[in-house]
Structure formats: structure tokens, C-alpha cells
Amino acid sequence: MKEAIKILIIDDEKEHRDTYRIILENNGFLVGEAASGSEALEILENEYYPLVLCDFVMPGLDGIDVLKKIKERYQKGIEVIIVTGYGSIKSAVEAMKIGAFSYFIKSHNPEELLLEINKAKKMVALQNKQNLISVSEDSKRFLYQSKNPKMKEIISILENVASTNSNVLFLGESGVGKEILAQKLHDMSDRATMPFIPINCQYFPDNLLESELFGHEKGAFTGANEKRIGRFEEANGGTIFLDEIGEIPNDTQVKFLRVLENRKIERIGSNKQIKVDFRLICATNKNLSEEIKKHKFREDLFYRINTITIEIPPLRERKEDLEDMIHFFIVIYKKELKKNISGIDDDTLKYLLNYDYPGNIRELKNIIERLSVLSRDGILRMDNNSLSRAPDSSIPVNPQILKFNDARKEFEKEYFLAALKRHGNNITHTADSIGISRRQLFNKVNEYNLKELMD
């Protein structure tokens, strides 16, 4: 399998960008462009490029400025190669001390540039692999192991399927951990060092989902002010995970089926076919057989995506894993919140072990987070009133007076989550109903990690 990788070219001279694009695309790279340092930084805010080829001398932000900002914002995960002339070699060497991977002299043979890029590509792959290895043993035990017989069988199936390119469909209630298992399948496969691209099809209105998946050319439609690489292209060489696959509209289903048949995509506004190579994993909490009968889901697409179908049991059917999960999330939030959490009250633990969790793992995680945020003495506990009813997103725990900023954050988190649920997690409808822009709501979703809590 040929592993494609994305690279962003930053150069204020168009002819130089065109030259680099031709060289790199002919060698299998996915290429993006920026005409200035500020434009490049804006692109990197919205799209991940593991490799950056940056001119040293540019008006505005020069190569050093761009390099510093990339290293400040992203630290690891992006390698930068500086392009320079003979007169700036000393400065390019200084750039390497700041964090540049290497430099390339413009007048040299392009083969030297490809050599440096391929070295950087290997470094990115190594970093990705090390990131996987660095996951703690406790995390692995929670994420990938289970005492439950059904879950053990699922892990065994994943181990057998990992070495293939077969499409996999996960079924199960919302919040059971479908994305976690999709990530596990990717991590065990030969594609582990390449991108894992998750996308929840429910988050995007019909008119935006197609652009999100396939990308678009500049000027393809109103508001398309620049070219955008879609998720299929971004996943090239790796794995794409489409959650809530049952939400894809019929017109997009037709195009999606065509991609699965010939492994080529066309960006919106272009008739150029681009080869893509990805592993497809889908998930849904819908009954797709019923959706087919209602003519809401194509039968031919259903048979293409469910080569291997795995149904994940709800949390109430795997109670033997509950205590491990509770303690795992306590450790997670102890680190994230930087709080001295030493344990959980016996009555609270007993109650959580006997609760049925209609929201599954996502709900359990939310409960532990709230208890951790509001804990005063390092012990997680609900009050007596809480223990007499089901814990949900509004459970009262030990009352206390929070600092104003903390209280406001808690309110905003609950407010936006409730508004999203009321409108079926549709970003556009929710934003319209509460009187803010889509962008503002997207920012709040990201700020409070609401994607993990949205059912």
C-alpha cells in the first residue's frame, strides 16, 4: 500500500508554488498552498498538514516567524522544511535550532528536496507510532480490554479483521464506544501510522456534508473562498470513520457508493478524479434495514459497508466492566482538572454500579467529570437526595459556591448541550434558535468538548 501524506507549500511567489506542486503531486503527495505566512497559519487552524514546506524570505511573516508560531501552537506532529537561497543558509541553520526539520536550497536538484521530505515523512510516521505506544497501560486496559464475554469476542474479531481492508459496520446505542473501537481497529492495522479521520455525519447539514467529505474548489459555491481538501482525501493511506452513517442524505449516498466502487473522488466544482486509498469503518444506532424499507438508505450502499458487522452491547449489559471504567475516568479527570482526587464515596460507588446508564459510556464519563469538578475534599460523592434518583446531566451533588467563571462555564456547557439535544444536534438549527452564529456555536462545542456528550 502506497502511503500518501499531506504537505502545505508556503511561498509568496505563485510560480514557485506551482513548481513544487507538480513535483510533489507526481510523487504521490497531497498538496495544499498558502501565499503568505498568515494564510498558512489560518489554514493550519482548520486543517491538519503533517509536513510544511516554507519559503524563508516572504513579506509579512517570514519563514522564521511561521516556524516559531507552528512550534508554539502545535509542538509535535508538524515537521517544517525551510526553503532558502544561498545567501540565507546561515539563517536556515538557525531555523533548525528553533525546530525546523531541515532546509532546502532553491537552486539544488529537486531530488534533494524529495529526499528531505521523505525523511520528514518517516519522522511523522515514527511520532504517530510513538504516540500510540505512549498510551498508558490503564488507558489500554479500559479502552481495549473487557471482562465481558461479548466484548472479548468483539476484540477477538477486531484482531482478525485488522490485517484486512474489509469494510466494518459498528451497530449499537449512542455512547457505547463505537469510535473507540474504530480507533482500536485502525491502531492494530497496517495503516496505524497514517491518519485516522473520524466524522459524525449528523453534525453537518445536508448541503455541507458533501463538501466536508469530498472537498471543494475555490468558487465552487457561495462562500467557497478557498480550496478545501475533503475527509476522504485527508484519510488517504489511513482510515476514515463515518459515525451516524444513517444520516447521509440520498444524493450524497449515491456519490459515496461511487467512491467505494472505484476509489476515486471529485471535489465539488471540479471534474478531476483523485485516487484515494482508505479503510472504511462506519457506525450507526439506527436500524438500517428499516431505513432501507423507508427508502431513506440505499440497499446497495448497505451491502458495501457491512462486510463485517459488529454489534456493541450497551453498558447495562457489561456491568462487570463498570468499576474499572469509573476508576479510569477518575484518573483521567484528576489529571485534566489538576485536582487532588483521592477516591469515591462508598454509597456513590454502589449507586453508580447499579445504575443502568441509558447514555452508556458517554453518560458515565459525564457524571464522573461533574463529580470531579464539584468535589471539595478530594472524594467524589453525591448527596443523599441524588442517591435516591437516577444520575443525569442535572444531578445535584454536594452544593457549593463556585467561582463565577467556573459557574458560568458549567452553565454554558449545560445550556448549549440542552439546546443541541432539543434540535437533534443540528448545529445550524440550534444556532438559529438561540440567536448566535454557526461559527460561535462550533467554537462552544469545541471549547466544552460537547461532541462526546451529544447523543
C-alpha positions as CSV (number, residue, x, y, z in Angstrom):
1,M,0.0,0.0,0.0
2,K,1.4,3.4,-1.0
3,E,1.1,5.8,1.9
4,A,0.1,9.3,0.8
5,I,0.7,12.2,3.1
6,K,-0.3,15.9,3.0
7,I,2.1,18.8,2.7
8,L,1.5,22.5,2.8
9,I,3.5,24.8,0.5
10,I,4.1,28.3,1.8
11,D,5.5,30.7,-0.8
12,D,4.5,34.2,-1.9
13,E,5.5,33.5,-5.5
14,K,2.9,31.6,-7.4
15,E,5.4,30.1,-10.0
16,H,7.4,28.5,-7.1
17,R,4.2,27.1,-5.6
18,D,3.2,25.6,-9.0
19,T,6.6,24.0,-9.4
20,Y,6.6,22.4,-6.0
21,R,3.0,21.2,-6.5
22,I,3.9,19.5,-9.8
23,I,6.9,17.8,-8.2
24,L,5.1,16.7,-5.1
25,E,1.9,15.5,-6.7
26,N,3.9,13.5,-9.2
27,N,5.4,11.7,-6.2
28,G,2.1,10.9,-4.6
29,F,1.7,13.8,-2.1
30,L,-1.5,15.6,-1.3
31,V,-0.6,19.3,-1.7
32,G,-2.1,22.5,-0.2
33,E,-0.9,26.0,-0.8
34,A,-0.6,29.3,1.1
35,A,0.6,32.6,-0.4
36,S,1.7,34.1,2.9
37,G,2.6,33.1,6.4
38,S,-0.6,34.4,7.9
39,E,-2.7,32.5,5.3
40,A,-0.8,29.3,6.2
41,L,-1.4,29.7,9.9
42,E,-5.1,30.2,9.2
43,I,-5.2,27.0,7.1
44,L,-3.4,25.0,9.8
45,E,-6.1,26.1,12.3
46,N,-8.7,24.3,10.2
47,E,-6.8,21.5,8.5
48,Y,-4.0,19.2,9.6
49,Y,-0.9,19.1,7.5
50,P,1.9,16.9,9.0
51,L,4.5,18.4,6.6
52,V,5.1,22.1,5.8
53,L,7.5,23.4,3.0
54,C,8.0,27.1,3.9
55,D,9.9,29.8,2.0
56,F,12.4,31.7,4.2
57,V,12.0,35.2,2.7
58,M,8.4,36.4,2.5
59,P,6.7,39.8,3.1
60,G,4.8,40.0,6.4
61,L,5.5,36.8,8.4
62,D,8.8,35.3,7.2
63,G,9.9,31.7,7.4
64,I,11.3,32.1,11.0
65,D,8.0,33.7,12.2
66,V,5.9,30.9,10.7
67,L,8.2,28.2,12.2
68,K,8.0,29.8,15.7
69,K,4.2,30.0,15.6
70,I,3.8,26.5,14.3
71,K,6.1,25.1,17.1
72,E,4.4,27.2,19.7
73,R,0.9,26.1,18.7
74,Y,1.4,22.5,17.7
75,Q,4.7,21.4,19.2
76,K,4.9,17.9,17.9
77,G,3.0,16.5,14.9
78,I,4.1,19.0,12.2
79,E,7.5,19.0,10.6
80,V,8.8,22.1,8.8
81,I,11.3,22.3,6.0
82,I,12.7,25.7,5.2
83,V,13.3,26.7,1.6
84,T,16.2,29.2,1.2
85,G,18.7,30.8,-1.2
86,Y,22.5,30.6,-0.8
87,G,22.6,33.9,1.0
88,S,20.3,32.7,3.8
89,I,21.9,29.3,4.6
90,K,23.2,30.6,8.0
91,S,19.7,31.7,8.9
92,A,18.2,28.4,7.8
93,V,20.6,26.6,10.1
94,E,19.4,28.8,12.9
95,A,15.9,27.8,12.0
96,M,16.8,24.2,12.6
97,K,17.8,25.1,16.1
98,I,14.4,26.6,16.6
99,G,12.7,23.4,15.4
100,A,12.8,23.2,11.6
101,F,13.3,19.6,10.4
102,S,15.8,20.7,7.7
103,Y,16.3,23.2,4.8
104,F,16.5,23.1,1.0
105,I,18.5,25.4,-1.2
106,K,16.3,26.6,-4.1
107,S,19.0,26.1,-6.8
108,H,19.7,22.5,-5.9
109,N,18.3,19.4,-7.5
110,P,14.6,18.7,-6.7
111,E,15.6,15.1,-5.8
112,E,17.4,16.6,-2.7
113,L,14.1,18.2,-1.7
114,L,12.2,14.9,-2.1
115,L,14.9,13.2,-0.1
116,E,14.4,15.6,2.8
117,I,10.6,15.4,2.6
118,N,10.7,11.6,2.7
119,K,12.9,11.8,5.8
120,A,10.4,14.2,7.4
121,K,7.6,11.8,6.4
122,K,9.3,8.9,8.2
123,M,9.7,11.2,11.3
124,V,6.0,12.0,11.3
125,A,5.1,8.3,11.0
126,L,7.5,7.5,13.9
127,Q,6.0,10.2,16.1
128,N,2.5,8.9,15.4
129,K,3.6,5.4,16.3
130,Q,5.2,6.6,19.5
131,N,2.0,8.5,20.4
132,L,0.2,5.2,20.1
133,I,2.8,3.4,22.2
134,S,2.7,6.1,24.9
135,V,-0.9,5.5,25.8
136,S,-0.8,4.4,29.4
137,E,-1.5,0.7,30.4
138,D,-4.5,1.8,32.4
139,S,-5.9,3.5,29.2
140,K,-5.3,0.4,27.2
141,R,-7.0,-1.8,29.8
142,F,-10.1,0.4,29.7
143,L,-10.2,1.1,26.0
144,Y,-9.3,-2.2,24.6
145,Q,-9.9,-4.9,27.2
146,S,-13.0,-6.1,29.0
147,K,-14.2,-8.8,31.4
148,N,-17.5,-9.1,29.4
149,P,-17.7,-12.2,27.2
150,K,-19.4,-10.2,24.3
151,M,-16.7,-7.5,24.4
152,K,-14.0,-10.2,24.5
153,E,-15.5,-11.7,21.4
154,I,-15.6,-8.3,19.7
155,I,-11.9,-7.6,20.4
156,S,-11.1,-11.1,19.0
157,I,-13.0,-10.2,15.8
158,L,-11.2,-6.9,15.5
159,E,-7.8,-8.7,15.8
160,N,-8.7,-11.0,12.9
161,V,-10.1,-8.2,10.8
162,A,-7.3,-5.7,11.4
163,S,-4.9,-7.2,8.8
164,T,-7.6,-6.9,6.0
165,N,-9.1,-3.9,4.3
166,S,-12.6,-5.1,4.8
167,N,-15.3,-2.5,5.5
168,V,-16.6,-2.7,9.0
169,L,-20.0,-1.5,10.4
170,F,-20.5,-1.0,14.1
171,L,-24.0,-1.1,15.5
172,G,-25.1,-0.1,18.9
173,E,-26.8,2.5,21.1
174,S,-25.4,6.0,21.3
175,G,-22.4,6.3,23.7
176,V,-21.3,2.7,23.7
177,G,-17.8,3.5,22.4
178,K,-18.1,2.9,18.6
179,E,-15.4,5.4,17.8
180,I,-13.1,4.0,20.5
181,L,-13.3,0.5,18.8
182,A,-12.9,2.1,15.4
183,Q,-9.7,3.7,16.6
184,K,-8.6,0.4,18.1
185,L,-9.1,-1.4,14.7
186,H,-7.1,1.3,13.0
187,D,-4.3,1.1,15.6
188,M,-4.0,-2.7,15.0
189,S,-3.9,-2.4,11.2
190,D,-1.1,-1.8,8.8
191,R,-2.4,1.8,8.4
192,A,-1.7,2.7,12.1
193,T,0.9,5.3,11.2
194,M,-1.4,7.0,8.8
195,P,-4.4,9.3,9.6
196,F,-7.5,8.2,11.4
197,I,-10.2,10.6,10.3
198,P,-13.5,10.5,12.3
199,I,-16.5,12.4,11.1
200,N,-20.0,12.4,12.6
201,C,-22.4,12.7,9.6
202,Q,-25.1,14.0,12.0
203,Y,-23.2,17.2,12.8
204,F,-23.4,18.7,9.3
205,P,-26.4,20.0,7.4
206,D,-27.1,18.1,4.1
207,N,-25.6,20.9,2.0
208,L,-22.3,21.0,4.0
209,L,-21.8,17.2,4.5
210,E,-20.9,16.7,0.8
211,S,-18.3,19.4,0.9
212,E,-16.9,18.0,4.2
213,L,-16.5,14.5,2.7
214,F,-15.4,15.4,-0.9
215,G,-13.9,18.8,-0.5
216,H,-14.4,21.7,-2.9
217,E,-12.6,24.0,-5.3
218,K,-12.4,27.8,-4.8
219,G,-15.5,29.4,-6.1
220,A,-17.4,26.1,-6.3
221,F,-20.3,27.7,-4.4
222,T,-21.2,30.8,-2.5
223,G,-18.8,31.1,0.5
224,A,-16.2,28.7,-1.0
225,N,-13.4,31.3,-0.8
226,E,-10.6,28.8,-1.0
227,K,-10.0,25.2,-2.0
228,R,-10.7,22.6,0.7
229,I,-9.5,19.1,0.9
230,G,-12.2,16.7,1.9
231,R,-12.1,14.0,4.6
232,F,-11.8,11.2,2.0
233,E,-8.6,12.8,0.7
234,E,-7.4,13.5,4.2
235,A,-7.8,9.9,5.1
236,N,-5.7,8.7,2.1
237,G,-3.5,5.9,3.2
238,G,-5.3,5.6,6.6
239,T,-8.8,5.0,7.9
240,I,-12.0,7.1,7.7
241,F,-14.6,6.5,10.4
242,L,-18.2,7.7,9.5
243,D,-20.3,7.8,12.6
244,E,-24.1,8.1,12.2
245,I,-23.8,6.8,8.6
246,G,-27.7,6.6,8.5
247,E,-27.8,10.4,8.4
248,I,-26.2,10.7,5.0
249,P,-28.8,12.2,2.5
250,N,-29.7,10.1,-0.6
251,D,-27.9,12.3,-3.1
252,T,-24.6,12.0,-1.1
253,Q,-25.2,8.2,-0.7
254,V,-25.0,7.9,-4.5
255,K,-21.7,9.7,-4.7
256,F,-20.4,7.8,-1.7
257,L,-21.2,4.5,-3.3
258,R,-19.3,5.5,-6.4
259,V,-16.2,6.3,-4.3
260,L,-16.4,2.8,-2.7
261,E,-16.6,1.2,-6.2
262,N,-13.7,3.0,-7.9
263,R,-11.8,4.6,-5.0
264,K,-11.8,8.0,-6.7
265,I,-13.3,11.3,-5.6
266,E,-14.1,14.6,-7.3
267,R,-14.0,17.8,-5.3
268,I,-17.2,19.9,-5.7
269,G,-16.6,22.3,-8.6
270,S,-14.0,20.0,-10.3
271,N,-14.2,17.1,-12.8
272,K,-10.7,15.9,-11.9
273,Q,-10.7,12.5,-10.4
274,I,-8.4,11.9,-7.5
275,K,-7.4,8.4,-6.4
276,V,-7.9,7.7,-2.7
277,D,-7.0,4.7,-0.6
278,F,-8.6,4.3,2.8
279,R,-10.1,1.8,5.2
280,L,-13.8,2.4,5.8
281,I,-15.4,2.0,9.2
282,C,-19.0,3.1,9.7
283,A,-21.3,3.2,12.7
284,T,-24.9,3.9,13.5
285,N,-27.5,3.5,16.2
286,K,-30.3,3.2,13.6
287,N,-31.8,0.1,12.2
288,L,-30.6,0.4,8.6
289,S,-32.8,-2.4,7.4
290,E,-35.8,-0.3,8.5
291,E,-34.3,2.8,6.9
292,I,-34.0,0.8,3.6
293,K,-37.7,-0.1,3.7
294,K,-38.5,3.6,4.2
295,H,-36.2,4.4,1.2
296,K,-34.0,6.6,3.4
297,F,-30.9,4.4,2.9
298,R,-29.7,2.7,-0.2
299,E,-29.7,-1.1,-0.1
300,D,-26.7,-1.3,-2.4
301,L,-24.7,1.0,-0.2
302,F,-25.7,-1.0,2.9
303,Y,-24.2,-4.2,1.4
304,R,-21.0,-2.4,0.6
305,I,-20.4,-1.0,4.1
306,N,-21.3,-4.1,6.1
307,T,-18.7,-6.6,5.0
308,I,-18.1,-7.2,8.8
309,T,-20.9,-6.1,11.1
310,I,-20.3,-5.9,14.9
311,E,-22.9,-5.0,17.4
312,I,-21.6,-3.4,20.6
313,P,-23.6,-4.2,23.8
314,P,-24.8,-1.3,25.9
315,L,-23.1,-0.6,29.2
316,R,-26.0,-2.0,31.3
317,E,-25.1,-5.4,29.7
318,R,-21.5,-5.3,30.7
319,K,-21.7,-4.3,34.4
320,E,-18.5,-6.3,35.2
321,D,-16.6,-3.5,33.5
322,L,-18.2,-0.7,35.4
323,E,-15.9,-0.3,38.3
324,D,-12.8,-0.3,36.1
325,M,-14.4,2.4,34.0
326,I,-15.3,4.5,37.0
327,H,-11.8,4.5,38.3
328,F,-10.3,5.1,34.9
329,F,-12.4,8.2,34.4
330,I,-11.4,9.4,37.9
331,V,-7.7,9.1,37.0
332,I,-8.4,11.0,33.7
333,Y,-10.2,13.9,35.3
334,K,-7.7,14.1,38.2
335,K,-5.1,14.8,35.5
336,E,-7.2,17.0,33.3
337,L,-8.6,19.1,36.1
338,K,-5.4,19.1,38.1
339,K,-7.4,18.3,41.2
340,N,-6.3,16.1,44.2
341,I,-9.0,13.5,43.8
342,S,-8.2,10.6,46.2
343,G,-11.3,8.4,45.8
344,I,-15.1,7.9,45.6
345,D,-17.6,7.6,48.4
346,D,-18.8,4.0,49.0
347,D,-22.5,4.9,48.7
348,T,-21.9,6.8,45.5
349,L,-19.8,4.0,44.0
350,K,-22.5,1.4,44.9
351,Y,-25.2,3.6,43.3
352,L,-23.1,4.1,40.1
353,L,-22.5,0.3,39.9
354,N,-26.3,-0.3,40.0
355,Y,-27.4,2.4,37.6
356,D,-28.5,1.4,34.0
357,Y,-26.8,4.3,32.0
358,P,-29.2,5.0,29.2
359,G,-26.5,7.2,27.8
360,N,-23.9,4.4,28.1
361,I,-20.2,5.2,28.5
362,R,-20.7,8.8,27.4
363,E,-23.1,9.4,30.3
364,L,-20.8,7.7,32.8
365,K,-18.0,9.9,31.7
366,N,-20.1,13.0,32.0
367,I,-21.2,12.0,35.6
368,I,-17.6,11.4,36.7
369,E,-16.5,14.7,35.2
370,R,-19.2,16.6,37.0
371,L,-18.5,14.9,40.3
372,S,-14.8,15.7,39.9
373,V,-15.4,19.3,39.0
374,L,-17.6,19.9,42.1
375,S,-15.6,17.8,44.6
376,R,-14.4,19.9,47.5
377,D,-12.4,17.4,49.6
378,G,-10.9,15.0,47.0
379,I,-13.7,12.5,47.5
380,L,-16.4,12.1,44.8
381,R,-19.8,11.8,46.3
382,M,-23.5,12.6,45.6
383,D,-25.7,13.9,48.4
384,N,-28.5,11.7,49.8
385,N,-31.1,13.3,47.5
386,S,-29.0,12.5,44.5
387,L,-28.7,8.8,45.5
388,S,-32.5,8.5,45.5
389,R,-32.9,9.1,41.8
390,A,-31.2,8.5,38.5
391,P,-28.0,10.5,37.9
392,D,-28.3,12.5,34.8
393,S,-26.8,15.7,33.4
394,S,-28.5,17.8,36.1
395,I,-27.7,15.7,39.2
396,P,-27.2,17.9,42.3
397,V,-24.0,17.0,44.1
398,N,-22.6,18.5,47.2
399,P,-23.7,22.1,47.0
400,Q,-21.0,24.7,47.0
401,I,-20.4,28.2,45.8
402,L,-18.2,28.1,42.8
403,K,-16.0,30.9,41.4
404,F,-18.0,33.0,39.0
405,N,-16.0,31.9,35.9
406,D,-16.3,28.2,36.8
407,A,-20.1,28.6,37.4
408,R,-20.5,30.3,34.1
409,K,-18.7,27.6,32.3
410,E,-20.8,24.9,33.9
411,F,-24.0,26.8,33.0
412,E,-22.8,27.4,29.4
413,K,-21.9,23.7,29.0
414,E,-25.3,22.5,30.2
415,Y,-27.1,25.3,28.2
416,F,-25.5,24.5,24.9
417,L,-25.8,20.7,25.4
418,A,-29.5,21.0,26.1
419,A,-30.1,23.3,23.2
420,L,-28.3,20.9,20.8
421,K,-30.3,17.9,22.1
422,R,-33.5,19.8,21.6
423,H,-32.7,20.3,17.9
424,G,-31.3,16.8,17.3
425,N,-27.7,18.0,17.5
426,N,-28.2,20.0,14.3
427,I,-25.7,22.9,14.5
428,T,-27.5,25.2,12.1
429,H,-31.0,24.9,13.6
430,T,-29.6,25.2,17.2
431,A,-27.6,28.3,16.4
432,D,-30.6,29.9,14.7
433,S,-32.9,29.1,17.7
434,I,-30.6,30.6,20.3
435,G,-29.6,33.6,18.3
436,I,-25.9,33.0,17.6
437,S,-23.9,32.2,14.5
438,R,-22.9,28.7,13.4
439,R,-19.2,29.6,14.0
440,Q,-19.9,30.7,17.6
441,L,-21.7,27.5,18.3
442,F,-19.0,25.4,16.7
443,N,-16.5,27.2,19.0
444,K,-18.5,26.4,22.1
445,V,-18.9,22.8,21.0
446,N,-15.1,22.5,20.7
447,E,-14.4,24.6,23.9
448,Y,-16.6,22.3,26.1
449,N,-15.9,19.0,24.2
450,L,-19.7,18.7,23.6
451,K,-19.3,16.2,20.7
452,E,-18.6,13.5,23.3
453,L,-21.7,14.3,25.2
454,M,-24.1,14.8,22.3
455,D,-26.4,11.7,21.9
